[in-house]
Amino acid sequence: MVEHFDVIVVGAGLSGIGAAYHLTTRCPDRSFVILEGRSDIGGTWDLFRYPGVRSDSDMHTLGFSFKPWTHEKSIADGPAIMDYLRETVHEHHIDEKIRFNNLVSSASWSTADERWTLVSHDAATGTETSYTCNFLFMCSGYYSYKGGHEPEFLGRERFRGTVVHPQKWPEDLDYAGKRVVVIGSGATAVTLVPAMADRAAKVTMLQRTPTWMVSRPDTDAVANRLGRLLPKRVAYAITRLRNTTFQQIAYKRTRTKPDRVRAFLLDQVRKELPDGFDVDKHFTPPYNPWDQRLCLVPNSDLFRAIKAGKVDVVTDKILNWTESGIDLVSGEHLYADIIVTATGLELVTLGEMDFVVDGAPVDFAKTWTYKGLAYSGVPNLVSTFGYINASWTLRADLISEYVCRLLNHMRATGTRICRPTLRPGDAAMPERRWIENFSAGYMERVMYLFPRQGDREPWINPQNFARDKKMFRKSPVDDGVMIFG
């Protein structure tokens, strides 16, 4: 017999756990289950096991709005974040709602039956299970769990050493005394390089283009002081408000006064590095700050490793791989025992699932985004996508609040179907990319797969916390675009 629920949440990471809390507290009369394809909670924080894995956002904003972060460090490592998530699911009995080893492969909507039918698979046993629900809440993240982005490198097969992608880090990898080359200079590389430097003979960060970086302590002295003086929830709320406000001000400044921000960041980097270090070549990107994500360097760990001679930074293009390492376009050869391809993620839409509505396959690239969380013509479906310019969970929390408003409106009005529908004047809207003004390669590669933005509410994805708060919390649920029936 197929189990039926009012709501099915797909994914038990940060977004799915937050969704479960909001459904429990705001929609207590609704039945729901979380389907998780892996054998544990955590999503990103369970998957990535590379050395030094940590948050690159402060945990007072990456943490949940309803669960204070009380750890001494505000920039936390993976195990500390997993402890926080386990506490959350235990305290709120969310663990009782999770079905592990249920990797959902397809979702099919029937208007006649007013329900979704989901098919999941257990990779270990091959078991196939079906579920039905009235409302589908996708919290599966935005990248493929099958593997990261792996560019083609000429001669890769000739290399005699070990090649590792951070998304599939071997537990038994021994890099002590080894020469390591890390390809990339994004958040993963900036975490890995200093973490490996203490044990490796030498670590080289090989980048094609520099990345904007900023150093800050991994502890928040003000937050910790407030935590000692005030009740935990009060201290957390104040810190969260302060940090989100600062994030928005800082991001806005990069848009309005990019030259000043560039000068400030470069001045800070120069203070961190030895005299004579070529900051212009190795730490001055050709784009403005926050045109791509700003990389955090906690406690100046990367810069300290460079000053200590444990880490080299090479800015060049790869010509080919050889038996002993990498030949560069400049003519230099990098010797390596281990090459780490920190070359990014593979983004996907809605958990790499197949979606069908009344027998017709859904191509999300041909839909318009509704508030950055739903899709024109697709009924009873919301998906979570966080911020690219602030902490993911800020937006995930807001989306969960909106879903609960939506479900409660449907209960109050006796309606079973909600469908974002273009108004007569909307069809001729100018098309805009789903994420704008963000040139990171992992986004650029896949924007063609994502829905379009329009030029008016609610057909927008503003990526703006202040605007989203108004749109999700204050705007009418029945807005003439979300059609109920």
C-alpha positions in Angstrom: 0.0 0.0 0.0 1.3 3.5 -1.0 1.7 5.8 2.0 0.1 9.2 1.6 1.2 12.5 3.4 -0.1 16.0 3.3 3.5 17.2 2.6 6.6 15.4 1.5 10.0 17.1 2.2 12.8 15.9 0.0 16.2 16.2 1.7 17.4 16.2 5.3 20.1 18.8 5.2 19.9 22.3 6.6 16.9 23.2 4.4 14.9 20.0 5.1 15.5 20.1 8.9 14.4 23.7 9.0 11.3 22.9 6.9 10.4 20.1 9.3 10.6 22.5 12.3 8.3 25.1 10.6 5.8 22.5 9.5 5.7 21.0 13.0 5.2 24.4 14.7 3.1 26.3 12.2 1.1 23.5 10.5 0.7 21.0 13.3 -2.4 19.4 11.7 -0.5 18.5 8.5 1.1 15.1 8.2 4.6 15.1 6.6 7.7 13.0 6.0 11.3 13.7 5.0 12.7 11.5 2.3 16.6 11.5 2.4 18.6 9.6 -0.2 21.6 9.1 2.1 22.0 7.2 5.3 22.4 10.3 7.6 21.2 13.8 8.0 23.3 16.9 7.1 23.5 17.0 3.3 26.6 19.0 2.5 28.0 18.6 6.0 27.7 14.9 5.9 29.0 14.5 2.4 32.1 16.6 2.5 34.9 15.1 4.5 38.0 16.8 3.2 40.6 18.3 5.7 39.5 21.4 7.4 35.9 21.4 6.0 34.1 24.3 7.6 31.5 27.0 7.1 32.3 30.1 5.1 29.5 32.0 6.6 29.1 32.8 10.3 26.9 30.3 12.2 24.8 33.0 13.7 23.3 33.5 10.3 23.9 30.0 8.8 22.3 28.5 11.8 18.5 28.3 12.2 16.4 31.2 13.3 14.8 29.0 16.0 18.0 27.3 17.3 20.7 29.4 18.9 24.3 28.8 17.9 26.1 28.7 21.2 29.5 27.3 20.2 32.6 29.5 20.9 33.5 29.6 17.2 31.2 31.4 14.8 33.1 29.9 11.8 32.6 26.2 12.5 34.1 23.0 11.3 32.0 20.2 9.7 31.8 18.0 12.9 30.6 20.9 15.0 27.9 21.7 12.4 26.8 18.1 12.4 26.5 18.1 16.2 24.3 21.2 15.9 22.1 19.5 13.3 21.8 16.3 15.4 20.8 18.4 18.5 18.1 20.2 16.4 16.5 17.0 15.0 16.6 15.4 18.5 15.1 18.4 20.4 12.2 18.8 18.0 11.7 15.1 17.3 12.4 15.6 13.6 14.4 12.4 13.5 11.1 10.5 13.8 10.0 12.0 10.5 13.0 11.0 8.4 13.1 8.0 6.0 16.7 7.4 5.1 18.0 5.7 2.0 15.1 7.0 0.0 16.6 8.7 -3.1 13.7 10.2 -5.0 14.0 9.8 -8.7 10.7 11.0 -10.0 7.6 13.0 -9.1 4.4 12.9 -11.1 1.5 15.3 -10.5 -2.2 14.4 -11.2 -4.7 17.2 -11.2 -7.6 14.7 -11.2 -6.2 13.1 -8.0 -4.8 16.4 -6.5 -1.6 14.7 -5.6 2.0 14.0 -6.4 3.3 10.5 -6.7 7.0 10.0 -5.8 9.2 7.1 -6.6 12.4 6.5 -4.4 15.2 4.0 -4.6 17.4 2.5 -1.9 20.9 2.3 -3.6 22.0 -0.5 -1.2 19.1 -2.9 -1.7 17.7 -1.7 -5.0 14.2 -1.4 -3.3 11.8 0.9 -5.0 9.1 2.7 -2.9 6.3 4.9 -3.9 4.7 7.7 -1.8 2.0 10.2 -2.5 1.4 13.7 -1.2 -0.7 16.8 -1.8 2.2 19.2 -1.5 5.9 18.7 -2.4 8.6 20.7 -0.7 12.0 20.3 -2.4 14.9 20.8 0.0 17.5 18.8 -1.9 20.1 21.5 -2.4 21.5 22.8 -5.7 24.4 20.6 -6.6 24.8 17.0 -7.8 25.7 14.4 -5.1 27.0 12.1 -7.8 30.2 14.1 -8.2 31.8 17.5 -8.6 32.9 19.4 -11.7 35.8 17.7 -13.3 37.3 19.6 -16.3 39.2 17.7 -19.0 42.9 18.0 -18.5 45.2 17.0 -21.4 47.4 14.1 -20.3 45.6 13.5 -17.0 45.9 9.7 -17.5 49.7 10.0 -17.6 49.9 11.3 -14.0 51.4 8.5 -11.7 50.3 10.1 -8.4 46.9 10.3 -6.7 44.1 12.5 -8.0 41.3 13.5 -5.6 38.2 15.6 -5.9 37.1 17.2 -2.6 33.6 15.9 -3.0 34.9 12.3 -2.8 37.7 12.5 -0.3 39.2 9.1 0.6 39.3 8.5 4.4 42.7 6.8 4.1 44.5 9.4 2.0 48.0 10.0 3.5 49.5 13.2 2.4 52.2 13.5 5.1 55.5 14.5 3.5 53.9 14.7 0.0 54.0 17.4 -2.6 50.4 18.5 -3.1 49.0 20.7 -5.9 45.4 22.0 -5.3 43.8 23.2 -8.6 41.4 26.1 -7.8 41.2 29.1 -5.5 37.5 29.1 -4.4 36.1 28.4 -1.0 37.1 24.7 -1.0 40.7 25.3 -2.1 41.1 28.1 0.5 39.9 25.7 3.2 42.0 22.7 2.0 45.3 24.4 1.3 46.1 25.6 4.9 44.6 22.5 6.4 47.0 20.3 4.5 50.0 22.5 4.8 51.0 21.3 8.3 51.5 17.7 7.2 52.4 18.0 3.6 55.9 18.6 2.4 54.6 21.5 0.2 51.2 22.6 -0.9 50.7 24.7 -4.1 47.5 26.5 -4.8 47.3 26.6 -8.6 44.8 29.2 -9.9 43.9 30.4 -13.3 42.4 33.6 -11.8 42.7 35.1 -8.3 39.8 35.2 -5.9 38.8 38.0 -3.6 39.6 37.1 -0.1 39.0 38.5 3.4 40.5 37.5 6.7 38.5 37.5 9.9 38.6 35.7 13.3 36.8 32.4 13.6 35.3 33.6 16.9 32.8 36.5 17.3 33.8 38.3 20.5 30.7 40.4 20.6 28.4 37.4 20.2 30.3 35.5 22.9 30.1 38.4 25.3 26.4 38.8 24.7 26.0 35.1 25.2 27.4 35.4 28.7 25.3 38.4 29.6 21.9 37.6 28.1 19.6 34.6 27.7 20.8 32.5 24.8 17.8 33.2 22.5 18.1 37.0 23.1 21.8 37.0 22.5 21.4 34.9 19.3 18.7 37.1 17.9 20.7 40.3 18.5 23.8 38.8 16.9 21.8 37.4 14.0 20.2 40.8 13.3 23.6 42.6 13.6 25.3 40.1 11.2 22.6 40.0 8.6 22.5 43.8 8.6 26.3 43.9 8.1 26.1 41.4 5.3 23.5 43.4 3.4 25.4 46.7 3.9 28.7 45.2 2.8 27.2 43.5 -0.3 25.4 46.8 -1.2 28.7 48.6 -0.9 30.3 46.2 -3.4 27.6 47.2 -5.9 27.6 51.0 -5.3 31.3 51.6 -4.6 33.2 48.7 -6.0 36.5 50.6 -6.4 36.6 51.5 -2.7 35.9 47.9 -1.7 38.6 46.6 -4.0 41.1 49.0 -2.5 40.1 48.1 1.0 40.4 44.3 0.4 43.7 44.6 -1.4 45.1 46.8 1.4 44.1 44.1 4.0 45.7 41.3 1.9 49.0 43.3 1.5 49.2 43.6 5.3 48.9 39.9 5.6 51.7 38.9 3.2 55.5 39.3 3.2 57.1 42.3 1.6 57.7 41.7 -2.1 54.8 39.2 -2.5 53.1 39.8 -5.9 49.6 40.7 -4.6 48.7 42.2 -8.0 49.3 38.9 -9.7 48.0 36.4 -7.2 45.3 38.2 -5.2 43.8 40.8 -7.5 40.9 39.4 -9.5 39.8 40.9 -12.8 36.2 41.3 -11.5 34.7 43.3 -8.7 34.1 41.9 -5.2 30.9 39.8 -5.0 30.7 39.4 -8.8 31.8 36.0 -7.5 31.6 34.8 -4.0 34.1 36.3 -1.5 36.3 33.8 0.1 36.8 33.8 3.9 40.2 33.2 5.4 39.6 32.4 9.1 42.4 33.6 11.4 44.5 34.4 8.4 45.4 30.7 8.1 46.1 30.8 4.4 48.2 33.9 4.6 50.1 32.6 7.6 50.9 29.4 5.7 52.2 31.4 2.8 54.4 33.5 5.1 55.8 30.4 6.7 56.8 29.0 3.4 54.5 26.0 3.6 52.2 27.2 0.7 53.0 28.5 -2.7 50.5 30.4 -4.9 50.9 30.0 -8.7 48.7 31.9 -11.1 48.9 30.4 -14.5 47.1 28.2 -17.0 47.5 24.4 -17.3 49.1 23.1 -20.5 49.0 19.4 -19.7 49.5 16.9 -17.0 52.6 14.7 -17.0 53.8 11.6 -15.1 55.3 13.8 -12.4 52.9 16.7 -12.2 51.6 19.6 -14.3 53.2 21.6 -17.1 52.0 25.3 -17.2 51.7 27.6 -20.2 54.5 29.7 -18.8 56.9 26.8 -19.1 57.0 26.1 -15.4 56.5 22.5 -14.2 54.8 21.7 -10.8 55.9 18.4 -9.3 53.2 16.6 -7.4 52.6 13.4 -5.6 48.9 14.3 -5.1 46.7 16.6 -7.2 43.5 17.8 -5.7 40.9 19.1 -8.3 39.0 21.7 -6.3 37.3 22.7 -9.5 33.8 23.2 -8.2 30.4 21.7 -8.1 27.9 20.5 -10.7 24.7 22.4 -10.2 21.3 20.7 -10.8 17.7 21.7 -10.7 15.5 20.1 -8.0 17.5 17.1 -7.0 18.2 15.6 -10.4 14.6 14.3 -10.5 12.2 13.8 -13.4 9.0 15.8 -13.0 5.8 15.2 -14.9 2.6 17.3 -14.6 -0.6 15.6 -16.0 1.5 13.4 -18.3 3.7 16.2 -19.6 7.4 16.3 -18.6 8.4 19.6 -17.0 11.3 21.6 -18.4 12.1 24.1 -15.7 14.1 26.2 -18.1 10.9 27.1 -19.9 9.1 28.2 -16.7 9.1 31.6 -14.9 10.2 31.7 -11.3 7.6 32.7 -8.8 9.4 34.6 -5.9 12.4 32.4 -6.5 10.7 29.4 -4.9 8.0 28.1 -7.3 7.5 27.7 -11.1 4.8 28.9 -13.5 2.4 26.2 -14.3 3.7 23.7 -11.8 1.2 23.0 -9.0 1.7 22.4 -5.2 5.5 22.6 -5.4 8.0 24.8 -3.7 11.8 24.4 -3.7 14.5 26.0 -1.5 17.4 27.9 -2.8 19.4 30.1 -0.5 21.5 33.2 -1.0 24.6 33.5 -3.1 25.6 36.7 -1.3 24.7 35.8 2.3 24.0 32.7 4.4 21.9 30.0 2.8 19.7 29.4 5.8 18.4 33.0 6.0 16.4 32.4 2.8 15.6 28.8 3.6 13.9 29.9 6.8 11.9 32.5 5.0 10.8 30.0 2.3 9.6 27.6 5.0 7.6 30.4 6.7 6.0 31.1 3.3 5.2 27.5 2.7 3.4 27.3 6.0 1.4 30.5 5.2 0.5 29.0 1.9 -0.6 25.6 3.4 -2.7 27.4 6.1 -4.4 29.6 3.5 -5.3 26.5 1.5 -6.7 24.8 4.7 -8.7 28.0 5.6 -10.2 28.3 2.1 -10.8 24.7 1.5 -8.6 24.6 -1.6 -6.4 21.7 -2.6 -4.4 23.1 -5.5 -2.2 26.2 -5.9 -0.5 27.0 -9.2 1.6 30.0 -10.2 0.0 31.3 -13.3 1.0 34.1 -15.7 -1.4 37.0 -15.9 -2.4 38.2 -19.4 0.3 41.0 -19.3 3.0 38.8 -17.9 3.7 36.7 -21.0 5.5 39.5 -22.7 7.9 40.2 -19.8 11.5 40.7 -20.6 13.5 37.5 -19.8 16.2 37.8 -17.1 18.6 35.1 -15.8 17.5 33.3 -12.7 20.7 34.6 -10.9 22.0 37.9 -12.1 25.3 39.8 -11.6 27.2 36.7 -10.5 29.8 35.4 -12.8 31.1 32.3 -10.9 31.8 29.4 -13.3 29.6 26.9 -11.5 26.7 29.2 -12.0 27.5 30.2 -15.6 27.8 26.6 -16.7 24.2 25.8 -15.9 22.0 28.9 -15.9 20.4 27.7 -19.1 18.8 24.9 -17.0 17.1 27.2 -14.5 13.8 29.1 -14.8 13.6 32.7 -16.0 13.0 35.9 -14.0 10.7 38.6 -15.2 10.8 42.3 -14.5 8.0 42.5 -11.9 6.8 40.8 -8.7 6.2 38.0 -8.1 8.2 36.7 -11.1 11.5 37.6 -9.5 14.4 36.1 -7.6 15.9 39.2 -5.9 18.5 37.5 -3.7 17.9 40.3 -1.3 17.1 39.5 2.4 15.2 42.7 3.2 13.1 42.4 0.0 12.4 38.7 0.5 11.2 39.3 4.1 8.5 41.6 2.8 7.6 39.4 -0.1 7.4 36.2 1.9 5.9 37.5 5.1 3.8 40.4 4.2 2.6 40.1 0.6 -0.8 38.5 0.1 -0.8 34.7 -0.4 -3.8 35.1 -2.8 -2.1 37.6 -5.1 -3.9 37.0 -8.3 -0.9 35.0 -9.6 -0.9 32.0 -7.3 -4.2 30.5 -8.4 -6.2 28.3 -6.0 -8.7 25.6 -6.8 
